[in-house]
Structures are given as structure tokens and as C-alpha cells.
Amino acid sequence: MKDRIRQLMEAQHMTQQTFANFLGISPATLSGIFQGRTKPTLNTVDSIKSKFPNISLDWLMFGKGMMFVDEASADDSSSTPQESGMAGEQMLDFGDAEGNAGATSQQSGPMGNAFATNVRQQAKSPVHTDIVYKEKERRRITEIRVFYDDQTWESFVPKK
């Protein structure tokens, strides 16, 4: 993935510093990715996608397909303008606020509906936890010291 980020940076004719500033990430973060010290985070991928909306996430993350998605094919595959930026991504519909189980799933793929149904079933089962309160041993005062401004002090010890 770091090689594809570097390829995108070079395709935009930017230096590491200007590319990092353009994405809104620190140059040290980008340097760490290129040096192999750190892996790209979700924030890095999200900032790349927000600055390059027509970049293919399949290409960026997995190296599949072309670097950029055609605007026309992205519009044809999506039904609303809001979804056009998410072409090729899987989506889950968790139903409305009341937990409507009859809502349709927007996820495609071999496990799409089964996965969404499994998520709904898991959400319905409540989580039970038992809280155990442990009593601490009662503490007793062993000594009280009072310090005075003339560099003296007194110690008070309770009678047993």
C-alpha cells in the first residue's frame, strides 16, 4: 500500500512535504509509512479518499484495478449522488432506530444478507454482566503529623 501511496504522490508531481500538507497529515506520518516504520491508518486512507474522490479504494488498498475510477461508471453504478463516492464499497443497513428487521441490506456479495441478518440477531441479545463489589479492609490512622512554619512539627499517635 505504501508503494501505491507513493505512486499517487508522484502522479500528482508533489514532494513528500507538499503531499502530506495537501492530505492534512503530518509529514512525519507520511515518512514513517514510506520508510516502513508504520502502516497507513484509516485516517490516512480517509484523507486520501477525501482529497481524491475518484481514486479507486480497491487499487489503493489491494492493488486491484485502475488507480482512478471513471466518473461516468461511478455515477451509473450508484443511485444517488451521496453514494457515488462509495462505488465498489460494501454497505450495511442496520435498519431504523426501532431496529426494523424488515429493512433491506445494501451489502452485495456471497455473504451479504446472511451477514446482515447475523448482525441483527446479535444486536437483539442483551449483554448480562455481574458486578462484584469487594470490600476493602478498613483503614486505620497510625499517625498524624503537623508541620509548622518555624520548621518544627508534632506527631500525634492514637492510643491502642
PyMOL commands that set and color helices and strands:
alter all, ss='L'
color gray80, all
select helices_A, chain A and resi 2-11+16-23+27-35+42-51+57-62+71-77+84-86+112-124
alter helices_A, ss='H'
color red, helices_A
select strands_A, chain A and resi 144-147+153-156
alter strands_A, ss='S'
color yellow, strands_A
deselect
rebuild
show_as cartoon
